[in-house]
């Protein structure tokens, strides 16, 4: 296997065909790390900190087996350390790397060998599904190779919103592969989004310009890949809500964003449901071969336990 660390967008564009093949054969789908989505995110949100880790089958770079955007920190819970983590950008609820389903353990072992070579003390993974094949593979690796695995946070994550028709509310869909009215749908989405109202979350903050540009780039790129799906709600021919979804290269449907008309807050609240398509998500920390890795993680774990005990005993 051959490791490559890429920091230049132009170099990433050169590997898109191999990248797309990996996305279709990944152990666990993650549309947020597919080529068209991640490139748009790097264009809008990267400040020069992100490096994309690539694992090739051999030095010919013909077959891509693993891909993950990484950032390096110089501390771990405020302790000086060489700390590497996957990069989760704005609007990225899933941080599971793309790993070829035929050889996940080989790729992960190669990743940890590489982390050892560069002197990494701790490796973290944010927003990983704890109920999927990737997490199971990590657990197997941890048991067989004596790694320390610390699950610091767990939460339920809604990955797809559903609209349920009520009364006179009408629903219309733009399905994957349909691009005839794309520009019109995009204009309607941007117009609603600029109003800033976020539905049942009751917030009124509009997206900053880089995030809005990211949304527009993603809609066009997803449409070209045949992976864009949008759902529109209207009431008496007036647009009241529009949701943006993207499908994975192999499987899965993910909600990227929903925009709402604040003038119809009561109707929207009754017409939306967020009770389905939940997944158990986690933030993970793993030890490396560095001699200070496990002692550091044990120390941090003990400090967190003492802090939780002290704060809970005050009540």
C-alpha positions in Angstrom: 0.0 0.0 0.0 1.1 3.6 -0.7 0.1 6.6 1.4 -0.3 10.1 -0.1 -1.1 13.4 1.7 -2.6 16.0 -0.6 -3.0 19.7 0.3 -3.6 21.1 -3.2 -7.1 21.2 -4.7 -5.7 20.8 -8.2 -4.1 17.5 -7.2 -7.4 16.3 -5.8 -9.2 17.0 -9.1 -6.7 14.7 -10.8 -7.8 11.7 -8.8 -11.6 12.2 -9.1 -12.2 9.1 -11.2 -10.5 6.8 -8.6 -12.2 8.8 -5.8 -15.7 8.2 -7.3 -15.0 4.5 -7.7 -14.0 4.3 -4.0 -17.2 6.1 -3.0 -19.3 3.5 -4.8 -17.5 0.6 -3.0 -16.9 2.1 0.4 -17.5 0.1 3.6 -19.9 2.8 4.8 -21.4 5.5 2.6 -20.5 9.1 3.3 -21.7 11.6 0.7 -20.0 14.4 2.6 -16.6 13.0 1.7 -17.4 12.2 -1.9 -15.4 14.1 -4.5 -18.0 16.8 -5.6 -19.0 17.6 -2.0 -15.6 17.6 -0.3 -14.0 19.7 -3.1 -16.7 22.3 -2.7 -16.2 22.3 1.1 -12.4 22.7 0.8 -12.9 25.6 -1.7 -15.2 27.5 0.7 -14.1 26.5 4.2 -10.4 25.4 4.2 -8.0 28.0 5.6 -4.9 26.0 4.6 -5.1 23.5 7.5 -6.6 20.5 5.8 -4.7 17.7 4.2 -6.5 14.8 2.5 -5.0 11.4 3.4 -5.1 8.9 0.6 -4.3 5.2 0.7 -3.5 3.6 -2.7 -3.3 -0.1 -3.4 0.3 0.4 -4.7 2.7 3.0 -5.9 1.1 3.2 -9.4 -1.9 5.1 -7.7 -4.4 3.2 -9.9 -6.8 2.0 -7.2 -7.8 4.1 -4.3 -8.6 2.2 -1.1 -9.0 4.9 1.5 -9.6 8.7 1.8 -10.1 11.1 4.7 -9.5 14.8 5.2 -7.3 15.5 8.2 -6.3 18.4 10.4 -3.4 18.5 12.8 -3.7 20.1 16.3 -0.9 20.9 18.7 -2.7 19.8 21.8 -5.1 17.2 23.1 -7.5 18.6 25.7 -5.1 21.5 26.3 -2.1 19.0 26.8 0.7 19.6 24.3 0.6 16.7 21.8 0.7 15.9 18.1 -3.0 15.3 17.7 -4.6 14.4 14.3 -8.3 14.4 13.6 -10.7 14.0 10.7 -12.0 17.3 9.3 -15.7 17.9 9.7 -16.7 21.1 8.0 -19.9 23.2 8.2 -22.9 21.2 7.2 -21.0 17.9 7.6 -22.9 15.7 10.1 -21.0 12.5 9.2 -17.2 12.2 9.4 -16.8 8.5 8.6 -13.8 8.1 6.1 -14.2 6.4 2.8 -12.7 2.9 3.2 -12.9 0.2 0.5 -15.2 -2.5 1.7 -12.9 -5.3 0.5 -10.0 -4.4 2.8 -11.1 -2.1 5.7 -8.8 -3.6 8.3 -5.7 -3.4 6.0 -6.5 0.2 5.3 -6.9 1.1 9.0 -3.8 -0.8 9.9 -1.9 1.2 7.2 -3.4 4.4 8.7 -2.1 3.6 12.2 1.3 2.7 10.8 1.4 6.1 9.1 0.3 7.8 12.3 3.2 6.1 14.1 5.7 7.1 11.5 4.8 10.8 11.7 4.8 10.8 15.5 1.1 11.3 16.2 0.2 11.0 19.8 -3.6 10.7 19.6 -6.0 10.2 16.6 -9.6 11.4 16.8 -12.6 10.8 14.7 -15.6 13.1 14.9 -19.2 12.4 13.9 -18.7 8.7 13.2 -21.8 6.4 13.2 -21.5 4.0 16.1 -24.0 1.6 14.6 -22.2 0.9 11.3 -19.6 -1.3 9.8 -16.7 1.2 10.1 -17.1 1.4 13.9 -17.3 -2.4 14.2 -14.1 -2.6 12.2 -12.4 -0.1 14.6 -13.5 -2.2 17.6 -12.0 -5.4 16.1 -8.8 -3.5 15.4 -8.7 -2.2 19.0 -9.2 -5.7 20.5 -6.7 -7.4 18.2 -3.9 -4.8 18.4 -4.3 -3.4 21.9 -5.4 0.1 21.0 -7.0 2.3 23.5 -10.4 3.5 22.3 -12.2 6.3 24.1 -15.8 7.2 23.1 -16.0 10.7 24.5 -19.4 11.7 23.2 -22.5 9.9 21.8 -25.7 11.4 20.5 -28.6 10.6 18.2 -28.4 12.3 14.9 -31.2 12.9 12.4 -29.8 12.4 9.0 -33.0 12.8 6.9 -36.0 15.1 7.4 -39.4 14.1 6.2 -42.3 16.3 5.1 -45.8 15.0 5.8 -48.6 16.5 3.8 -51.5 18.0 5.7 -54.7 19.7 4.7 -54.1 21.8 1.7 -50.3 21.7 1.7 -49.0 20.3 -1.6 -45.7 18.5 -2.0 -43.5 18.5 -5.1 -40.1 16.8 -5.7 -37.1 17.3 -7.9 -35.7 13.7 -8.2 -32.1 12.6 -8.8 -31.3 13.1 -12.5 -33.9 15.8 -13.1 -32.2 19.1 -14.0 -34.7 20.9 -16.2 -35.9 23.3 -13.5 -32.8 23.2 -11.3 -32.0 26.9 -11.6 -35.5 27.8 -10.6 -35.4 25.5 -7.6 -32.1 26.9 -6.6 -33.3 30.5 -6.8 -36.3 29.6 -4.6 -34.1 27.8 -2.1 -31.7 30.8 -1.8 -34.6 33.2 -1.5 -36.1 31.3 1.4 -32.7 30.7 3.0 -31.9 34.4 3.0 -34.9 35.0 5.2 -32.9 33.3 7.9 -35.7 31.4 9.7 -34.8 27.8 10.6 -38.1 26.2 11.1 -38.7 24.4 14.4 -35.3 25.5 15.7 -36.8 29.0 16.0 -33.6 30.8 14.9 -33.3 33.8 12.6 -29.7 33.7 11.4 -29.1 33.6 7.6 -26.1 31.8 6.3 -22.8 33.7 5.8 -21.7 34.1 2.2 -19.1 31.2 2.1 -21.8 28.8 3.4 -24.3 30.1 0.8 -21.7 29.7 -1.9 -21.0 26.2 -0.7 -24.7 25.3 -0.9 -25.0 26.6 -4.5 -21.8 24.7 -5.5 -23.1 21.5 -4.0 -26.5 21.7 -5.6 -25.0 22.1 -9.1 -22.4 19.4 -8.5 -24.9 17.0 -7.0 -27.2 17.6 -10.0 -24.4 16.8 -12.4 -23.7 13.5 -10.5 -27.4 12.7 -10.5 -27.5 12.7 -6.7 -29.6 15.8 -5.9 -33.1 15.6 -4.6 -35.3 18.5 -3.4 -38.7 18.6 -1.9 -41.0 21.7 -2.0 -44.1 22.5 0.1 -46.6 25.0 -1.2 -49.8 26.4 0.3 -52.3 28.1 -2.0 -49.5 28.2 -4.6 -47.1 30.0 -2.2 -43.8 28.4 -1.3 -43.5 27.7 2.4 -40.6 25.2 2.7 -37.9 23.6 0.5 -35.5 20.9 1.6 -32.2 19.9 0.0 -31.2 16.2 0.0 -28.3 14.4 -1.5 -28.0 10.7 -2.2 -24.9 8.6 -1.7 -22.9 7.2 -4.6 -23.9 3.7 -3.5 -26.7 4.1 -1.0 -28.3 6.4 1.6 -30.1 9.7 1.5 -28.9 12.7 3.6 -30.6 16.0 4.3 -28.1 18.9 3.8 -30.4 21.8 4.6 -34.1 22.8 4.8 -35.3 26.4 4.2 -38.6 27.8 5.5 -41.0 30.7 5.0 -41.3 32.3 8.5 -44.8 33.7 7.6 -46.1 30.1 7.7 -44.4 29.0 10.9 -47.5 27.3 12.3 -48.2 25.3 9.1 -44.5 24.3 8.7 -44.3 23.0 12.3 -47.3 20.8 11.7 -46.1 19.6 8.4 -42.6 18.5 9.4 -41.5 15.5 11.4 -38.0 14.7 12.7 -38.7 11.4 14.4 -37.3 9.0 11.8 -33.9 8.1 10.2 -31.9 8.6 13.4 -28.4 7.2 13.8 -26.2 6.8 16.9 -23.2 9.1 16.3 -20.0 9.3 18.3 -16.7 11.2 18.7 -13.8 8.7 19.1 -10.2 9.0 20.4 -7.7 6.3 19.6 -4.2 5.7 20.8 -1.3 5.3 18.5 2.1 3.6 18.7 3.6 6.7 20.4 5.0 5.8 23.8 3.1 8.7 25.5 -0.2 8.0 23.7 -1.9 5.7 26.2 -0.6 7.5 29.3 -1.9 10.8 27.9 -5.3 9.4 27.1 -5.5 7.7 30.5 -4.6 11.0 32.2 -7.2 12.9 30.3 -9.8 10.3 30.9 -9.1 10.4 34.7 -9.2 14.2 34.7 -12.6 14.2 33.0 -13.9 11.7 35.5 -12.8 13.8 38.4 -14.3 16.9 36.8 -17.6 15.2 36.3 -17.6 13.9 39.9 -16.8 17.3 41.3 -19.4 19.1 39.3 -22.1 16.5 40.0 -21.4 16.5 43.7 -22.0 20.3 43.9 -25.7 19.7 43.1 
